[in-house]
Amino acid sequence: MTEPQFPPEIEAGLRGCAPVLPPALKSRTLTNCAARAEAQQKRQQRLHWQMTWAVAGVLAVQLLTLGQLDAQNARLIAGNGAAPVFAPASIAEVKELLQERSRQLALLMEPSQTS
């Protein structure tokens, strides 16, 4: 919770009209304020460490993934890896390949012109 902010002249007037607190109440109030500030600082530190560990985890996963890909690429380049089961292709490439296959089948199915 944030305290309302007053213009300096209004705040000075309010402070001048405020009664003087007994020493025990003033001490307790200041102790509570200090405890709240310390608790808020600890919460912020915990959040900072949580975010730091989250970012470190994401970076670790990325490094492991890139390491695996690099090792796989090295095996494939060296010829030690298995051939990929499928190769990525765009929809346009698949459509073009299907049209080419259809043309080839149409040529094979045409009756021969030999007489």
C-alpha positions in Angstrom: 0.0 0.0 0.0 1.3 3.5 -0.8 0.6 6.4 1.4 -1.2 9.4 -0.2 1.1 12.2 -1.3 0.2 15.7 -0.2 1.7 19.0 -1.4 4.5 20.1 1.0 2.5 23.0 2.5 -0.5 20.8 3.3 1.8 18.1 4.8 3.6 20.7 7.0 0.2 21.9 8.2 -1.0 18.4 9.0 2.2 17.6 10.9 1.9 20.9 12.9 -1.6 20.0 13.9 -0.8 16.3 14.8 -0.5 15.5 18.5 2.8 14.4 19.9 3.0 10.7 20.2 4.0 9.0 23.5 7.5 7.6 23.2 6.4 3.9 23.4 3.8 4.4 20.6 6.4 6.3 18.5 9.0 3.6 19.0 6.4 0.8 18.2 5.3 2.7 15.0 8.9 3.2 13.8 9.7 -0.5 14.6 6.6 -1.6 12.6 7.6 0.6 9.7 11.1 -0.7 9.7 9.9 -4.3 9.8 7.5 -3.7 6.9 10.3 -2.1 4.9 12.6 -5.0 5.6 9.9 -7.5 4.7 9.3 -5.7 1.4 13.0 -5.7 0.6 13.2 -9.5 1.3 10.2 -10.1 -1.0 11.9 -8.1 -3.7 15.1 -10.1 -3.2 13.2 -13.4 -3.4 11.5 -12.3 -6.6 14.9 -11.2 -8.0 16.4 -14.6 -7.3 13.4 -16.5 -8.7 13.6 -14.5 -11.9 17.4 -15.0 -12.0 17.0 -18.8 -11.6 14.2 -18.8 -14.2 16.3 -17.1 -16.8 19.3 -19.4 -16.0 17.0 -22.4 -16.5 15.8 -21.1 -19.9 19.4 -20.5 -20.9 20.5 -23.9 -19.8 17.7 -25.6 -21.8 18.7 -23.5 -24.8 22.4 -24.5 -24.4 21.5 -28.2 -24.1 19.3 -28.1 -27.1 21.9 -26.3 -29.2 24.5 -28.8 -28.0 22.4 -31.7 -29.1 21.7 -30.1 -32.5 25.4 -29.4 -33.0 26.3 -33.0 -32.1 23.6 -34.4 -34.4 24.8 -32.1 -37.2 28.4 -33.2 -36.7 27.3 -36.9 -36.8 25.3 -36.3 -40.0 28.2 -34.5 -41.7 30.6 -37.2 -40.7 28.2 -39.8 -42.1 27.9 -41.6 -38.8 24.2 -40.8 -38.3 21.1 -42.4 -39.6 19.3 -40.7 -42.5 16.5 -38.5 -41.4 13.1 -40.1 -41.6 11.5 -37.0 -43.1 12.8 -33.8 -44.5 11.0 -30.5 -43.8 9.2 -29.2 -46.8 6.9 -26.3 -47.4 3.3 -26.7 -48.6 4.2 -25.1 -51.9 7.0 -27.6 -52.4 4.7 -30.5 -51.6 2.1 -29.1 -54.0 4.7 -28.8 -56.7 6.0 -32.3 -56.1 2.4 -33.7 -56.3 1.7 -31.9 -59.5 5.0 -33.2 -61.0 4.0 -36.7 -59.9 0.6 -36.3 -61.5 2.2 -35.2 -64.8 4.5 -38.2 -64.7 1.6 -40.6 -64.1 -0.4 -39.0 -66.9 2.5 -39.5 -69.3 2.8 -43.1 -68.2 -0.9 -43.8 -68.6 -1.2 -42.3 -72.1 -1.7 -44.9 -74.8 1.4 -45.5 -76.9 1.3 -43.8 -80.4 3.1 -46.7 -82.2 1.1 -48.1 -85.1 
